[in-house]
Amino acid sequence: MVTQPRDGKPASVGNGVTISFEAPDHHAVHAFHEAALALGSPDEGAAGPRAWAPRSVAAYTRDPDGNELAVYGYQAESLGMSG
């Protein structure tokens, strides 16, 4: 997906660039975020549920160039739900 930065400023490294990964489950989202923080990446959003996507969990950090990294888990079982 390609969109404009939410803050209305020009797109640049660190503003308007998000690289996203799909995780197989809730535990993988947490593991990704914990590993990134352990390596010195900043916390840009703790692992947890996201209201904008039912049954999702997500976490955010940044790479060394400042690009936002996101990991999402959309599986019902990732939150202990079924169906």
Long-range contacts (C-beta under 8 A, 24 or more apart in sequence): 13-65, 13-66, 13-67, 14-62, 14-65, 14-66, 14-67, 14-68, 17-67, 17-68, 18-67, 18-68, 18-69, 18-70, 19-63, 19-67, 19-68, 19-69, 19-70, 20-69, 20-70, 20-71, 20-72, 21-69, 21-70, 21-71, 21-72, 22-71, 22-72, 22-73, 22-74, 23-57, 23-71, 23-72, 23-73, 23-78, 24-73, 24-75, 25-73, 25-75, 25-77, 25-78, 26-57, 26-73, 26-75, 26-77, 26-78, 26-79, 27-78, 28-71, 28-73, 29-57, 29-58, 29-59, 29-71, 29-72, 29-73, 29-78, 30-57, 30-59, 32-59, 32-71, 33-59, 33-60, 33-61, 33-71, 36-61, 36-69, 37-61, 41-69, 44-68, 45-70, 49-79, 55-79, 55-81
